[in-house]
């Protein structure tokens, strides 16, 4: 059985890949491997989410479910003054994320965490491309954990494909946060912002 990218310790045989990606006027270099999400390229939903972050993004930002670090790197490319923390349950993905940040001359704190279980502190923004295939309970748990770790006035930014439950995710967020809305729709992806 193939590993899921949302398992803690993938057993897949290694398949090192290397590629570059243009974002915010910078060329980002990445290495990926088997057993991680979107190992062949930057996921278009992740790219769209990072393009929708506010121009004045500042302070402490958490990338929950960071995978191999694409969204952390894109966020730092566009907003170099933010202080990033990246968290993932997948040990292999988190090691790749740390390596990719170093490859691009960037820095971020890294936390091995199942959801928010090992995450401490509070954040001005939480970004997540949640593991839809892990199921609604896991995804909605991330949304709830984000709310508990956001500073007053902070916001959660997430991406969900319409056919993978974006309308119901939006309804859930509207019931949980003081304000939640769709800020972009493109290629079947919905970018949702929920304000704490």
Phi, psi and omega in degrees: 000136180289148176292146167271145181292346181261018172267159188288319188226082183303141180256002181304145173299143183292141176223082182296133176228148179224135177202166176241162187209133180269129177206134178053039177075010181239150174264113180263139178249138183226150166237141180227182186203171173294158176082013177232161181288137174051058188287344185264344184193167173291125181298131182299329177294320178296318179298314181298317179302313182294329177289339183266358178292147183295146180300329183265022178306132183207172175083217184264126181233133178252129171259100183272124185076050191291344183058222182272015167097011184300311184290325176298314181295317179295320179297316179291328177297320182272335185224072188296345182272350181287155177255111188263142166238135177240138183226141176203152177278339187272110184300318181296316179298317183294322176296320176296319180300316179297318179295320181291323176297316179297320180301329182258011178067031182244165179228142174203149172288148181231132183230123172280114189208135172276103188062227182263011188302325182249009181270130177239165179088179180230159192228152175282334177208146171239128175246141179205134165255092195290155181283082185307321183289349175284346177106157185299324181298318179292313182298312181292330174298323176295318179299319179292318179297322179299316181300321181290342183248011177264140173291161175304130182084357178284171184218147171263133173241126181220161178234132177219135176287145182304314184283354177254017171108020180302316180299319180287328176296318178298317179298319178297315180297322179296328178280343186258322185254164180289336182205131177215138182205164172274125179254350177198144171227128180200129175059030181089351178269138172249130172261120183249138175240130177235126183261133181283000000 
